[in-house]
Each structure stands twice: as C-alpha cells, then as structure tokens.
Amino acid sequence: MWGSIKYLFSIMPQGALDVKEEDTSEESKNNHISYYRSLCRVISEIQEEKEQEGEPAIKSHLDSRVDAIEKDKKRIREMFPDTREEEWDGHTN
C-alpha cells in the first residue's frame, strides 16, 4: 500500500500542491475574529476539564489540544496583523 502512495506523490509535478491564497477581506477578518474568540472559549473549557482530570495520559492529550489551538490562534493573528488587541478580545467601542 505505501509503495503506491509513494508512487502517486513521485509523479506529481513540483509545486502542484493546491495552495489557497488567504482571504484578508473585512468579512474574512470579522469571521476569523469570531472564530478566534471561540477558540479562546474552547481553551478555557479544556483547561477546566484538565483541572478535573486525574489521568496523566488524558491531561497530556488535553495539553496537546491546547497547543494546537494556540497555533491556530497565532496563525489567525498573523493573517490580520493590524488588528487591535481590543478587537481580538472583544472589547471594541
């Protein structure tokens, strides 16, 4: 099986990956800010779950999830570098 996968990738032309350009429109920014805030809530929920958990393997898994979410948050912030901190936190006037 792995040989056939290797073969499939070896015949793809270089640079053939479908790379999508990032949408940095105002609508996309607003959608990403909403998503960013939801990620913050998810992290809080995971941290609460971790405090109640006794199993080290599950705590480790929860830590891995938080790390992955933090990376996603960082990616989103880098897409919109001119966004004020208050916008990310939801404290806009």
N, CA, C and O atoms as a printed pandas DataFrame, in Angstrom:
     atom_number atom_name residue_name chain_id  residue_number  x_coord  y_coord  z_coord
0              1         N          MET        A               1    0.816   -1.187    0.000
1              2        CA          MET        A               1    0.000    0.000    0.000
2              3         C          MET        A               1    0.864    1.257    0.000
3              4         O          MET        A               1    0.624    2.172   -0.787
4              5         N          TRP        A               2    1.863    1.309    0.873
5              6        CA          TRP        A               2    2.687    2.517    0.972
6              7         C          TRP        A               2    3.463    2.778   -0.301
7              8         O          TRP        A               2    3.725    3.928   -0.654
8              9         N          GLY        A               3    3.828    1.712   -0.989
9             10        CA          GLY        A               3    4.538    1.881   -2.247
10            11         C          GLY        A               3    3.705    2.626   -3.274
11            12         O          GLY        A               3    4.225    3.450   -4.026
12            13         N          SER        A               4    2.405    2.332   -3.304
13            14        CA          SER        A               4    1.541    3.011   -4.271
14            15         C          SER        A               4    1.364    4.478   -3.909
15            16         O          SER        A               4    1.280    5.322   -4.801
16            17         N          ILE        A               5    1.306    4.799   -2.622
17            18        CA          ILE        A               5    1.206    6.196   -2.217
18            19         C          ILE        A               5    2.485    6.933   -2.591
19            20         O          ILE        A               5    2.437    8.050   -3.106
20            21         N          LYS        A               6    3.608    6.318   -2.335
21            22        CA          LYS        A               6    4.876    6.942   -2.701
22            23         C          LYS        A               6    4.903    7.200   -4.204
23            24         O          LYS        A               6    5.366    8.249   -4.651
24            25         N          TYR        A               7    4.408    6.246   -4.977
25            26        CA          TYR        A               7    4.388    6.398   -6.423
26            27         C          TYR        A               7    3.506    7.573   -6.830
27            28         O          TYR        A               7    3.876    8.356   -7.706
28            29         N          LEU        A               8    2.335    7.699   -6.194
29            30        CA          LEU        A               8    1.435    8.800   -6.537
30            31         C          LEU        A               8    2.101   10.157   -6.310
31            32         O          LEU        A               8    1.964   11.072   -7.122
32            33         N          PHE        A               9    2.815   10.271   -5.205
33            34        CA          PHE        A               9    3.462   11.538   -4.911
34            35         C          PHE        A               9    4.681   11.776   -5.788
35            36         O          PHE        A               9    5.029   12.924   -6.065
36            37         N          SER        A              10    5.325   10.721   -6.222
37            38        CA          SER        A              10    6.535   10.903   -7.019
38            39         C          SER        A              10    6.220   11.381   -8.437
39            40         O          SER        A              10    7.093   11.942   -9.098
40            41         N          ILE        A              11    4.988   11.169   -8.918
41            42        CA          ILE        A              11    4.679   11.602  -10.279
42            43         C          ILE        A              11    4.025   12.992  -10.333
43            44         O          ILE        A              11    3.792   13.526  -11.417
44            45         N          MET        A              12    3.735   13.567   -9.176
45            46        CA          MET        A              12    3.142   14.902   -9.157
46            47         C          MET        A              12    4.198   15.925   -9.557
47            48         O          MET        A              12    5.328   15.867   -9.072
48            49         N          PRO        A              13    3.846   16.856  -10.430
49            50        CA          PRO        A              13    4.815   17.883  -10.802
50            51         C          PRO        A              13    5.178   18.746   -9.595
51            52         O          PRO        A              13    4.360   18.963   -8.701
52            53         N          GLN        A              14    6.377   19.215   -9.587
53            54        CA          GLN        A              14    6.835   20.031   -8.473
54            55         C          GLN        A              14    5.985   21.298   -8.395
55            56         O          GLN        A              14    5.716   21.937   -9.413
56            57         N          GLY        A              15    5.567   21.654   -7.185
57            58        CA          GLY        A              15    4.740   22.829   -6.989
58            59         C          GLY        A              15    3.283   22.603   -7.328
59            60         O          GLY        A              15    2.535   23.569   -7.482
60            61         N          ALA        A              16    2.853   21.346   -7.449
61            62        CA          ALA        A              16    1.487   21.050   -7.852
62            63         C          ALA        A              16    0.501   21.096   -6.686
63            64         O          ALA        A              16   -0.693   20.881   -6.893
64            65         N          LEU        A              17    0.955   21.364   -5.500
65            66        CA          LEU        A              17    0.052   21.429   -4.368
66            67         C          LEU        A              17   -0.910   22.593   -4.550
67            68         O          LEU        A              17   -0.521   23.665   -5.014
68            69         N          ASP        A              18   -2.134   22.383   -4.190
69            70        CA          ASP        A              18   -3.159   23.408   -4.311
70            71         C          ASP        A              18   -3.046   24.337   -3.108
71            72         O          ASP        A              18   -3.561   24.026   -2.034
72            73         N          VAL        A              19   -2.388   25.455   -3.277
73            74        CA          VAL        A              19   -2.200   26.408   -2.203
74            75         C          VAL        A              19   -3.201   27.530   -2.386
75            76         O          VAL        A              19   -3.196   28.230   -3.400
76            77         N          LYS        A              20   -4.057   27.691   -1.393
77            78        CA          LYS        A              20   -5.108   28.686   -1.466
78            79         C          LYS        A              20   -4.600   29.997   -0.858
79            80         O          LYS        A              20   -4.003   30.003    0.219
80            81         N          GLU        A              21   -4.843   31.089   -1.552
81            82        CA          GLU        A              21   -4.437   32.388   -1.021
82            83         C          GLU        A              21   -5.350   32.747    0.142
83            84         O          GLU        A              21   -6.542   32.441    0.127
84            85         N          GLU        A              22   -4.778   33.400    1.150
85            86        CA          GLU        A              22   -5.553   33.789    2.313
86            87         C          GLU        A              22   -6.474   34.953    1.973
87            88         O          GLU        A              22   -6.076   35.912    1.311
88            89         N          ASP        A              23   -7.685   34.847    2.430
89            90        CA          ASP        A              23   -8.680   35.903    2.245
90            91         C          ASP        A              23   -8.554   36.862    3.419
91            92         O          ASP        A              23   -8.863   36.503    4.555
92            93         N          THR        A              24   -8.102   38.075    3.146
93            94        CA          THR        A              24   -7.938   39.049    4.218
94            95         C          THR        A              24   -8.962   40.187    4.090
95            96         O          THR        A              24   -8.718   41.304    4.547
96            97         N          SER        A              25  -10.092   39.895    3.474
97            98        CA          SER        A              25  -11.155   40.890    3.344
98            99         C          SER        A              25  -11.725   41.219    4.721
99           100         O          SER        A              25  -11.460   40.520    5.699
100          101         N          GLU        A              26  -12.505   42.287    4.783
101          102        CA          GLU        A              26  -13.130   42.694    6.053
102          103         C          GLU        A              26  -14.078   41.611    6.563
103          104         O          GLU        A              26  -14.140   41.351    7.765
104          105         N          GLU        A              27  -14.813   40.983    5.650
105          106        CA          GLU        A              27  -15.715   39.898    6.055
106          107         C          GLU        A              27  -14.926   38.721    6.630
107          108         O          GLU        A              27  -15.303   38.151    7.654
108          109         N          SER        A              28  -13.839   38.368    5.966
109          110        CA          SER        A              28  -12.997   37.283    6.458
110          111         C          SER        A              28  -12.404   37.635    7.819
111          112         O          SER        A              28  -12.341   36.798    8.719
112          113         N          LYS        A              29  -11.978   38.869    7.952
113          114        CA          LYS        A              29  -11.415   39.324    9.236
114          115         C          LYS        A              29  -12.452   39.159   10.348
115          116         O          LYS        A              29  -12.144   38.623   11.413
116          117         N          ASN        A              30  -13.664   39.615   10.102
117          118        CA          ASN        A              30  -14.720   39.500   11.121
118          119         C          ASN        A              30  -15.019   38.041   11.454
119          120         O          ASN        A              30  -15.209   37.694   12.620
120          121         N          ASN        A              31  -15.061   37.191   10.434
121          122        CA          ASN        A              31  -15.294   35.759   10.667
122          123         C          ASN        A              31  -14.155   35.136   11.464
123          124         O          ASN        A              31  -14.389   34.330   12.364
124          125         N          HIS        A              32  -12.925   35.511   11.130
125          126        CA          HIS        A              32  -11.775   34.964   11.839
126          127         C          HIS        A              32  -11.710   35.458   13.282
127          128         O          HIS        A              32  -11.312   34.708   14.173
128          129         N          ILE        A              33  -12.097   36.709   13.520
129          130        CA          ILE        A              33  -12.112   37.220   14.896
130          131         C          ILE        A              33  -13.141   36.448   15.721
131          132         O          ILE        A              33  -12.875   36.100   16.871
132          133         N          SER        A              34  -14.307   36.180   15.145
133          134        CA          SER        A              34  -15.324   35.379   15.852
134          135         C          SER        A              34  -14.792   33.989   16.154
135          136         O          SER        A              34  -14.970   33.470   17.256
136          137         N          TYR        A              35  -14.141   33.395   15.173
137          138        CA          TYR        A              35  -13.565   32.067   15.360
138          139         C          TYR        A              35  -12.469   32.098   16.423
139          140         O          TYR        A              35  -12.391   31.202   17.264
140          141         N          TYR        A              36  -11.624   33.127   16.385
141          142        CA          TYR        A              36  -10.543   33.301   17.362
142          143         C          TYR        A              36  -11.127   33.343   18.779
143          144         O          TYR        A              36  -10.614   32.690   19.688
144          145         N          ARG        A              37  -12.190   34.108   18.954
145          146        CA          ARG        A              37  -12.819   34.206   20.275
146          147         C          ARG        A              37  -13.385   32.866   20.716
147          148         O          ARG        A              37  -13.320   32.517   21.894
148          149         N          SER        A              38  -13.945   32.112   19.766
149          150        CA          SER        A              38  -14.475   30.793   20.125
150          151         C          SER        A              38  -13.346   29.856   20.539
151          152         O          SER        A              38  -13.524   29.011   21.416
152          153         N          LEU        A              39  -12.179   30.007   19.902
153          154        CA          LEU        A              39  -11.027   29.191   20.294
154          155         C          LEU        A              39  -10.604   29.512   21.720
155          156         O          LEU        A              39  -10.210   28.618   22.468
156          157         N          CYS        A              40  -10.684   30.783   22.097
157          158        CA          CYS        A              40  -10.355   31.179   23.471
158          159         C          CYS        A              40  -11.290   30.491   24.461
159          160         O          CYS        A              40  -10.857   30.025   25.515
160          161         N          ARG        A              41  -12.574   30.430   24.113
161          162        CA          ARG        A              41  -13.546   29.756   24.988
162          163         C          ARG        A              41  -13.243   28.255   25.079
163          164         O          ARG        A              41  -13.331   27.662   26.154
164          165         N          VAL        A              42  -12.891   27.655   23.955
165          166        CA          VAL        A              42  -12.577   26.224   23.948
166          167         C          VAL        A              42  -11.366   25.948   24.840
167          168         O          VAL        A              42  -11.353   24.972   25.590
168          169         N          ILE        A              43  -10.356   26.805   24.757
169          170        CA          ILE        A              43   -9.169   26.627   25.606
170          171         C          ILE        A              43   -9.566   26.685   27.076
171          172         O          ILE        A              43   -9.101   25.870   27.872
172          173         N          SER        A              44  -10.416   27.633   27.447
173          174        CA          SER        A              44  -10.875   27.732   28.839
174          175         C          SER        A              44  -11.593   26.459   29.269
175          176         O          SER        A              44  -11.379   25.963   30.376
176          177         N          GLU        A              45  -12.446   25.931   28.392
177          178        CA          GLU        A              45  -13.167   24.696   28.713
178          179         C          GLU        A              45  -12.212   23.519   28.872
179          180         O          GLU        A              45  -12.381   22.696   29.772
180          181         N          ILE        A              46  -11.215   23.439   28.002
181          182        CA          ILE        A              46  -10.236   22.349   28.098
182          183         C          ILE        A              46   -9.446   22.459   29.389
183          184         O          ILE        A              46   -9.181   21.451   30.044
184          185         N          GLN        A              47   -9.065   23.682   29.762
185          186        CA          GLN        A              47   -8.312   23.871   30.998
186          187         C          GLN        A              47   -9.140   23.484   32.222
187          188         O          GLN        A              47   -8.609   22.921   33.178
188          189         N          GLU        A              48  -10.441   23.786   32.195
189          190        CA          GLU        A              48  -11.331   23.355   33.287
190          191         C          GLU        A              48  -11.412   21.837   33.340
191          192         O          GLU        A              48  -11.362   21.239   34.415
192          193         N          GLU        A              49  -11.535   21.222   32.175
193          194        CA          GLU        A              49  -11.591   19.762   32.099
194          195         C          GLU        A              49  -10.296   19.149   32.627
195          196         O          GLU        A              49  -10.316   18.135   33.325
196          197         N          LYS        A              50   -9.184   19.769   32.288
197          198        CA          LYS        A              50   -7.880   19.263   32.723
198          199         C          LYS        A              50   -7.751   19.310   34.246
199          200         O          LYS        A              50   -7.179   18.404   34.853
200          201         N          GLU        A              51   -8.288   20.377   34.867
201          202        CA          GLU        A              51   -8.225   20.503   36.326
202          203         C          GLU        A              51   -8.994   19.387   37.024
203          204         O          GLU        A              51   -8.637   18.984   38.132
204          205         N          GLN        A              52  -10.042   18.889   36.384
205          206        CA          GLN        A              52  -10.868   17.838   36.971
206          207         C          GLN        A              52  -10.346   16.441   36.652
207          208         O          GLN        A              52  -10.770   15.459   37.261
208          209         N          GLU        A              53   -9.435   16.360   35.708
209          210        CA          GLU        A              53   -8.945   15.067   35.227
210          211         C          GLU        A              53   -7.789   14.582   36.093
211          212         O          GLU        A              53   -6.933   15.366   36.501
212          213         N          GLY        A              54   -7.775   13.289   36.366
213          214        CA          GLY        A              54   -6.696   12.707   37.161
214          215         C          GLY        A              54   -5.723   11.878   36.345
215          216         O          GLY        A              54   -4.587   11.658   36.765
216          217         N          GLU        A              55   -6.157   11.421   35.193
217          218        CA          GLU        A              55   -5.347   10.534   34.362
218          219         C          GLU        A              55   -4.275   11.329   33.612
219          220         O          GLU        A              55   -4.608   12.212   32.822
220          221         N          PRO        A              56   -2.984   11.026   33.851
221          222        CA          PRO        A              56   -1.899   11.771   33.190
222          223         C          PRO        A              56   -1.965   11.716   31.653
223          224         O          PRO        A              56   -1.652   12.708   30.993
224          225         N          ALA        A              57   -2.357   10.598   31.090
225          226        CA          ALA        A              57   -2.415   10.480   29.628
226          227         C          ALA        A              57   -3.479   11.423   29.054
227          228         O          ALA        A              57   -3.279   12.029   28.001
228          229         N          ILE        A              58   -4.589   11.536   29.745
229          230        CA          ILE        A              58   -5.650   12.426   29.270
230          231         C          ILE        A              58   -5.217   13.881   29.435
231          232         O          ILE        A              58   -5.475   14.707   28.560
232          233         N          LYS        A              59   -4.558   14.200   30.557
233          234        CA          LYS        A              59   -4.047   15.562   30.753
234          235         C          LYS        A              59   -3.063   15.925   29.649
235          236         O          LYS        A              59   -3.081   17.044   29.137
236          237         N          SER        A              60   -2.216   14.990   29.287
237          238        CA          SER        A              60   -1.253   15.221   28.210
238          239         C          SER        A              60   -1.969   15.470   26.887
239          240         O          SER        A              60   -1.583   16.353   26.121
240          241         N          HIS        A              61   -3.007   14.693   26.624
241          242        CA          HIS        A              61   -3.793   14.872   25.400
242          243         C          HIS        A              61   -4.449   16.260   25.387
243          244         O          HIS        A              61   -4.450   16.941   24.362
244          245         N          LEU        A              62   -4.993   16.663   26.511
245          246        CA          LEU        A              62   -5.625   17.979   26.600
246          247         C          LEU        A              62   -4.593   19.091   26.377
247          248         O          LEU        A              62   -4.882   20.091   25.721
248          249         N          ASP        A              63   -3.386   18.904   26.929
249          250        CA          ASP        A              63   -2.308   19.876   26.687
250          251         C          ASP        A              63   -1.987   19.971   25.195
251          252         O          ASP        A              63   -1.758   21.062   24.672
252          253         N          SER        A              64   -1.972   18.835   24.519
253          254        CA          SER        A              64   -1.698   18.816   23.079
254          255         C          SER        A              64   -2.783   19.553   22.306
255          256         O          SER        A              64   -2.495   20.264   21.343
256          257         N          ARG        A              65   -4.014   19.382   22.727
257          258        CA          ARG        A              65   -5.119   20.095   22.071
258          259         C          ARG        A              65   -4.986   21.600   22.246
259          260         O          ARG        A              65   -5.186   22.365   21.302
260          261         N          VAL        A              66   -4.646   22.021   23.469
261          262        CA          VAL        A              66   -4.468   23.456   23.724
262          263         C          VAL        A              66   -3.328   24.000   22.876
263          264         O          VAL        A              66   -3.444   25.086   22.308
264          265         N          ASP        A              67   -2.233   23.262   22.783
265          266        CA          ASP        A              67   -1.100   23.700   21.955
266          267         C          ASP        A              67   -1.521   23.887   20.496
267          268         O          ASP        A              67   -1.152   24.874   19.858
268          269         N          ALA        A              68   -2.287   22.945   19.979
269          270        CA          ALA        A              68   -2.742   23.035   18.589
270          271         C          ALA        A              68   -3.658   24.246   18.395
271          272         O          ALA        A              68   -3.570   24.938   17.381
272          273         N          ILE        A              69   -4.522   24.495   19.353
273          274        CA          ILE        A              69   -5.426   25.644   19.259
274          275         C          ILE        A              69   -4.642   26.944   19.341
275          276         O          ILE        A              69   -4.947   27.896   18.623
276          277         N          GLU        A              70   -3.639   26.996   20.202
277          278        CA          GLU        A              70   -2.800   28.196   20.312
278          279         C          GLU        A              70   -2.087   28.481   18.987
279          280         O          GLU        A              70   -1.949   29.638   18.591
280          281         N          LYS        A              71   -1.639   27.436   18.312
281          282        CA          LYS        A              71   -1.005   27.618   16.998
282          283         C          LYS        A              71   -2.000   28.184   15.989
283          284         O          LYS        A              71   -1.649   29.038   15.174
284          285         N          ASP        A              72   -3.235   27.705   16.047
285          286        CA          ASP        A              72   -4.265   28.213   15.146
286          287         C          ASP        A              72   -4.561   29.678   15.447
287          288         O          ASP        A              72   -4.730   30.483   14.531
288          289         N          LYS        A              73   -4.624   30.021   16.727
289          290        CA          LYS        A              73   -4.841   31.424   17.102
290          291         C          LYS        A              73   -3.716   32.304   16.580
291          292         O          LYS        A              73   -3.958   33.401   16.077
292          293         N          LYS        A              74   -2.500   31.826   16.699
293          294        CA          LYS        A              74   -1.341   32.594   16.217
294          295         C          LYS        A              74   -1.437   32.795   14.698
295          296         O          LYS        A              74   -1.183   33.888   14.189
296          297         N          ARG        A              75   -1.803   31.733   13.990
297          298        CA          ARG        A              75   -1.946   31.816   12.531
298          299         C          ARG        A              75   -2.976   32.865   12.151
299          300         O          ARG        A              75   -2.760   33.649   11.227
300          301         N          ILE        A              76   -4.084   32.880   12.857
301          302        CA          ILE        A              76   -5.147   33.844   12.565
302          303         C          ILE        A              76   -4.666   35.265   12.838
303          304         O          ILE        A              76   -4.915   36.166   12.037
304          305         N          ARG        A              77   -3.985   35.472   13.952
305          306        CA          ARG        A              77   -3.495   36.820   14.271
306          307         C          ARG        A              77   -2.482   37.299   13.238
307          308         O          ARG        A              77   -2.431   38.486   12.915
308          309         N          GLU        A              78   -1.688   36.383   12.729
309          310        CA          GLU        A              78   -0.696   36.760   11.714
310          311         C          GLU        A              78   -1.359   37.124   10.386
311          312         O          GLU        A              78   -0.780   37.867    9.594
312          313         N          MET        A              79   -2.555   36.615   10.137
313          314        CA          MET        A              79   -3.276   36.963    8.916
314          315         C          MET        A              79   -3.748   38.416    8.943
315          316         O          MET        A              79   -3.893   39.050    7.897
316          317         N          PHE        A              80   -3.986   38.935   10.145
317          318        CA          PHE        A              80   -4.527   40.281   10.312
318          319         C          PHE        A              80   -3.674   41.061   11.319
319          320         O          PHE        A              80   -4.134   41.367   12.419
320          321         N          PRO        A              81   -2.444   41.379   10.946
321          322        CA          PRO        A              81   -1.506   41.976   11.905
322          323         C          PRO        A              81   -1.898   43.385   12.374
323          324         O          PRO        A              81   -1.422   43.833   13.417
324          325         N          ASP        A              82   -2.747   44.081   11.631
325          326        CA          ASP        A              82   -3.114   45.447   12.005
326          327         C          ASP        A              82   -4.320   45.509   12.939
327          328         O          ASP        A              82   -4.777   46.599   13.285
328          329         N          THR        A              83   -4.831   44.366   13.345
329          330        CA          THR        A              83   -5.992   44.321   14.221
330          331         C          THR        A              83   -5.577   44.649   15.650
331          332         O          THR        A              83   -4.613   44.096   16.179
332          333         N          ARG        A              84   -6.327   45.560   16.257
333          334        CA          ARG        A              84   -6.019   45.978   17.629
334          335         C          ARG        A              84   -6.332   44.863   18.623
335          336         O          ARG        A              84   -7.198   44.021   18.385
336          337         N          GLU        A              85   -5.615   44.876   19.730
337          338        CA          GLU        A              85   -5.804   43.877   20.791
338          339         C          GLU        A              85   -7.252   43.845   21.271
339          340         O          GLU        A              85   -7.794   42.776   21.550
340          341         N          GLU        A              86   -7.875   45.014   21.366
341          342        CA          GLU        A              86   -9.261   45.095   21.838
342          343         C          GLU        A              86  -10.217   44.338   20.919
343          344         O          GLU        A              86  -11.200   43.760   21.383
344          345         N          GLU        A              87   -9.930   44.342   19.622
345          346        CA          GLU        A              87  -10.780   43.614   18.688
346          347         C          GLU        A              87  -10.683   42.107   18.912
347          348         O          GLU        A              87  -11.689   41.398   18.875
348          349         N          TRP        A              88   -9.463   41.626   19.143
349          350        CA          TRP        A              88   -9.282   40.202   19.385
350          351         C          TRP        A              88  -10.013   39.778   20.661
351          352         O          TRP        A              88  -10.615   38.706   20.724
352          353         N          ASP        A              89   -9.947   40.640   21.670
353          354        CA          ASP        A              89  -10.534   40.305   22.970
354          355         C          ASP        A              89  -12.028   40.573   23.046
355          356         O          ASP        A              89  -12.692   40.157   23.996
356          357         N          GLY        A              90  -12.565   41.278   22.029
357          358        CA          GLY        A              90  -13.990   41.560   22.018
358          359         C          GLY        A              90  -14.372   42.798   22.784
359          360         O          GLY        A              90  -15.541   42.972   23.130
360          361         N          HIS        A              91  -13.411   43.669   23.060
361          362        CA          HIS        A              91  -13.679   44.882   23.823
362          363         C          HIS        A              91  -13.591   46.114   22.922
363          364         O          HIS        A              91  -12.846   47.049   23.216
364          365         N          THR        A              92  -14.348   46.113   21.832
365          366        CA          THR        A              92  -14.336   47.255   20.934
366          367         C          THR        A              92  -15.418   48.233   21.326
367          368         O          THR        A              92  -16.432   47.856   21.915
368          369         N          ASN        A              93  -15.199   49.482   20.999
369          370        CA          ASN        A              93  -16.201   50.519   21.318
370          371         C          ASN        A              93  -16.976   50.873   20.091
371          372         O          ASN        A              93  -17.865   51.723   20.146
